[in-house]
Amino acid sequence: QVQLVESGGGLVQAGGSLRLSCAASGRIFRINYMAWYRQAPGKQRELVAVITSGDITNYADSVKGRFTISRDNARNTVYLQMNSLKSEDTAVYYCNVKTPGPGLYWGQGTQVTVSS
């Protein structure tokens, strides 16, 4: 089993920055990719950013140029640096980790609220 612990959410003014962290622990032999999703009230969960084991990254169009995903392989930790935050970024952000085979894990979610 793999456990994910997220941190770094909070309340910030529009134009501000936040950094989310997600640490994975447990029986981890390999991680295929690590990602961040978000879900705003009344909306479906959407992919924000993903980083593969080869450090290939991909972003939702809405966050390109503002958000940066990175990972620390030694600590099995993924980060999401969020700059120039907008009110529409307000959501619960979820960490997502894929391991070989059927392993797909979710964090508990962390609230990000951007005030305009």
C-alpha positions in Angstrom: 0.0 0.0 0.0 1.0 3.6 -0.7 0.0 6.6 1.5 0.0 10.1 0.2 0.2 13.2 2.5 -0.5 16.6 0.9 0.3 20.0 2.4 0.6 23.6 1.4 -3.0 24.6 0.6 -4.6 27.8 2.0 -6.0 31.2 1.3 -4.2 33.6 -1.0 -5.0 36.8 -2.8 -5.3 36.8 -6.6 -1.8 37.2 -8.1 -0.2 35.4 -5.2 1.6 32.1 -5.0 1.3 28.8 -3.2 3.4 25.6 -3.2 1.8 22.3 -2.7 3.6 19.2 -1.6 2.7 15.5 -1.7 4.9 12.9 0.0 4.4 9.2 -0.9 5.3 6.5 1.6 4.8 2.7 2.0 5.7 -0.1 -0.3 7.1 1.8 -3.2 9.5 0.2 -5.7 8.8 2.4 -8.7 6.6 5.3 -9.5 5.4 5.7 -13.1 4.1 9.2 -12.8 2.9 11.7 -10.2 0.2 14.2 -10.9 -2.0 16.9 -9.4 -5.7 17.1 -10.1 -8.3 19.7 -8.8 -12.0 19.8 -8.3 -13.9 23.0 -8.0 -17.4 23.1 -6.5 -20.0 21.7 -9.0 -17.3 20.7 -11.5 -15.6 17.5 -12.5 -12.1 16.6 -11.3 -9.6 17.8 -13.8 -5.9 17.1 -14.5 -3.7 20.1 -13.6 -0.2 18.8 -14.2 1.7 15.5 -14.5 5.4 14.5 -14.3 6.7 11.1 -15.4 9.5 9.0 -14.1 11.6 10.5 -17.0 10.7 14.1 -15.9 8.4 14.7 -18.8 5.8 17.2 -17.8 2.4 18.1 -19.1 0.0 20.9 -18.0 -3.6 21.9 -18.4 -3.9 24.8 -20.8 -5.4 26.9 -18.1 -2.3 26.7 -15.9 0.5 26.7 -18.5 3.1 29.4 -17.7 1.8 29.8 -14.2 2.2 26.4 -12.5 5.3 24.2 -12.3 5.3 20.6 -11.3 8.5 19.0 -10.0 9.5 15.9 -8.1 12.2 14.7 -5.6 12.7 11.1 -6.4 14.8 10.4 -3.3 11.9 11.6 -1.1 9.1 10.3 -3.4 7.6 13.8 -3.2 5.9 15.9 -5.9 5.5 19.6 -5.8 3.2 22.1 -7.5 4.4 25.7 -7.5 1.5 27.9 -8.3 2.1 31.5 -9.3 -0.1 34.3 -10.5 -3.1 32.6 -8.9 -6.6 33.5 -10.1 -10.0 33.1 -8.5 -10.7 30.3 -11.0 -7.9 28.3 -9.5 -9.9 27.9 -6.3 -10.5 24.2 -5.8 -9.5 21.1 -3.8 -6.2 19.9 -5.1 -5.5 16.1 -5.1 -2.2 14.3 -5.5 -2.2 11.2 -7.7 0.5 8.6 -8.0 0.7 5.7 -10.4 2.9 2.6 -9.7 3.4 -0.4 -11.9 0.4 -2.8 -12.2 -2.9 -1.7 -10.8 -1.5 0.8 -8.3 -3.2 4.1 -8.5 -3.4 6.2 -5.3 -5.0 9.5 -4.3 -4.2 12.0 -1.6 -6.9 13.3 0.8 -7.0 16.7 -1.0 -5.9 20.2 0.1 -8.1 23.3 -0.3 -6.7 26.2 -2.3 -8.8 29.4 -2.1 -7.9 32.5 -4.2 -9.7 35.7 -3.2 -10.2 38.4 -5.8 
